[in-house]
């Protein structure tokens, strides 16, 4: 088991500044190469405190903004145009970055594609509900309308 300090939020594992123990392969092959974590050391405790302080400062500023954005996302449906066949089947699937781009294009603010949770694979046109985590305490449901591009 490897003891690490998370530098970014990792879904299902923890937030930035958390000290976690994970299997060696997960740390070596995923977390460390992508910069999501640092190896824990005794001197690393100082880094943990700095990361937590920075996260707390950002959280206080962004909580109100996240709540306002969640209200806006819940009110207005988002339209996403994609290439589709005659019967409404898509050429591929809708991905999280496409949803994030459609939200930004609709004028509802920027969201991180890593915080978009799709309800399975979207392979046909229609209406879907997509969950978006804007803050650790704030989530919103976006009404997504997938339509065929002309």
C-alpha positions as CSV (number, residue, x, y, z in Angstrom):
1,X,0.0,0.0,0.0
2,X,1.2,3.5,-0.9
3,X,0.5,6.5,1.2
4,X,-0.2,9.6,-0.9
5,X,-1.2,13.2,-0.6
6,X,-3.9,14.1,-3.1
7,X,-3.3,17.3,-5.1
8,X,-6.6,17.2,-7.0
9,X,-10.0,15.9,-6.2
10,X,-10.3,12.2,-7.3
11,X,-13.8,10.8,-7.5
12,X,-14.4,8.0,-5.0
13,X,-11.1,8.6,-3.2
14,X,-10.9,12.1,-1.7
15,X,-10.3,15.8,-2.2
16,X,-7.2,17.8,-2.5
17,X,-5.1,17.7,0.7
18,X,-6.4,14.4,1.9
19,X,-3.9,11.7,2.9
20,X,-4.9,8.3,1.5
21,X,-3.6,4.8,1.2
22,X,-4.0,3.1,-2.1
23,X,-2.6,0.0,-3.8
24,X,0.9,0.5,-5.3
25,X,-0.2,-0.1,-8.9
26,X,-3.0,2.5,-8.7
27,X,-0.6,5.0,-7.3
28,X,2.3,4.2,-9.7
29,X,0.2,3.9,-12.9
30,X,-2.6,6.4,-12.5
31,X,-2.4,8.9,-9.6
32,X,1.3,9.9,-9.7
33,X,1.8,10.1,-13.5
34,X,-1.3,12.3,-13.9
35,X,-0.3,14.6,-11.1
36,X,-3.3,13.8,-8.9
37,X,-1.1,12.9,-5.9
38,X,2.3,13.2,-4.3
39,X,4.1,10.6,-2.3
40,X,3.6,11.2,1.4
41,X,6.6,12.1,3.5
42,X,7.0,13.5,7.0
43,X,7.9,16.9,5.5
44,X,4.8,16.6,3.3
45,X,2.5,17.5,6.3
46,X,3.4,21.1,5.6
47,X,2.2,20.7,2.0
48,X,-1.0,19.1,3.3
49,X,-1.8,22.1,5.4
50,X,-1.1,24.5,2.5
51,X,-3.4,22.5,0.1
52,X,-6.2,22.4,2.7
53,X,-5.9,26.1,3.4
54,X,-6.1,27.0,-0.3
55,X,-9.0,24.6,-0.8
56,X,-10.9,26.2,2.2
57,X,-10.3,29.7,0.8
58,X,-11.6,28.7,-2.6
59,X,-14.6,26.9,-1.1
60,X,-15.8,29.9,0.7
61,X,-15.6,32.1,-2.4
62,X,-17.1,29.5,-4.8
63,X,-20.0,28.2,-2.7
64,X,-22.3,31.1,-3.4
65,X,-21.3,31.1,-7.1
66,X,-21.9,27.3,-7.3
67,X,-25.4,27.7,-5.8
68,X,-26.3,30.5,-8.2
69,X,-25.0,28.4,-11.2
70,X,-26.9,25.4,-10.0
71,X,-30.1,27.4,-9.9
72,X,-29.5,28.6,-13.5
73,X,-28.6,25.1,-14.7
74,X,-31.8,23.7,-13.2
75,X,-34.1,26.3,-14.8
76,X,-32.9,26.3,-18.4
77,X,-32.6,23.2,-20.7
78,X,-29.4,22.8,-22.6
79,X,-29.5,21.9,-26.3
80,X,-26.8,19.7,-27.8
81,X,-26.6,19.2,-31.6
82,X,-24.8,16.0,-32.7
83,X,-24.5,14.0,-35.9
84,X,-27.3,11.5,-36.1
85,X,-28.8,9.0,-38.6
86,X,-32.3,9.0,-39.9
87,X,-33.8,7.2,-37.0
88,X,-32.2,9.3,-34.3
89,X,-29.2,7.1,-33.6
90,X,-26.0,9.0,-33.0
91,X,-22.8,8.5,-34.8
92,X,-20.9,7.7,-31.5
93,X,-22.0,8.7,-28.1
94,X,-22.4,12.0,-26.2
95,X,-19.4,12.6,-24.0
96,X,-18.9,14.7,-20.9
97,X,-16.8,17.3,-22.7
98,X,-19.6,17.8,-25.2
99,X,-22.1,18.4,-22.4
100,X,-19.7,20.9,-20.7
101,X,-19.3,22.7,-24.0
102,X,-23.0,22.9,-24.6
103,X,-23.6,24.3,-21.1
104,X,-21.0,27.0,-21.7
105,X,-22.4,27.8,-25.2
106,X,-25.9,28.2,-23.6
107,X,-24.4,31.0,-21.5
108,X,-24.8,29.1,-18.2
109,X,-21.1,29.3,-17.2
110,X,-18.1,27.0,-17.5
111,X,-18.2,23.6,-15.9
112,X,-15.4,21.0,-15.6
113,X,-16.0,17.9,-17.8
114,X,-14.7,15.7,-14.9
115,X,-17.7,16.8,-12.8
116,X,-20.3,15.7,-15.4
117,X,-22.1,12.4,-14.6
118,X,-23.9,11.0,-17.7
119,X,-26.8,8.6,-17.1
120,X,-25.1,5.8,-19.0
121,X,-24.3,6.0,-22.7
122,X,-26.4,8.4,-24.7
123,X,-26.7,6.9,-28.2
124,X,-30.0,8.4,-29.4
125,X,-31.6,11.8,-29.7
126,X,-34.0,12.8,-27.0
127,X,-34.2,14.3,-23.5
128,X,-31.9,13.3,-20.7
129,X,-31.1,14.4,-17.2
130,X,-27.4,14.9,-16.5
131,X,-25.9,15.4,-13.0
132,X,-23.2,18.0,-12.6
133,X,-21.2,18.5,-9.4
134,X,-20.3,22.2,-9.1
135,X,-18.9,22.2,-5.5
136,X,-18.4,19.5,-2.9
137,X,-21.7,20.5,-1.4
138,X,-23.6,21.6,-4.5
139,X,-24.9,19.5,-7.4
140,X,-27.3,20.3,-10.2
141,X,-29.4,18.4,-12.7
142,X,-29.2,19.7,-16.2
143,X,-32.1,19.0,-18.6
144,X,-30.1,17.9,-21.8
145,X,-31.9,17.8,-25.1
146,X,-29.9,15.9,-27.7
147,X,-30.9,16.8,-31.3
148,X,-29.7,15.9,-34.7
149,X,-27.4,18.5,-36.4
150,X,-28.7,19.8,-39.7
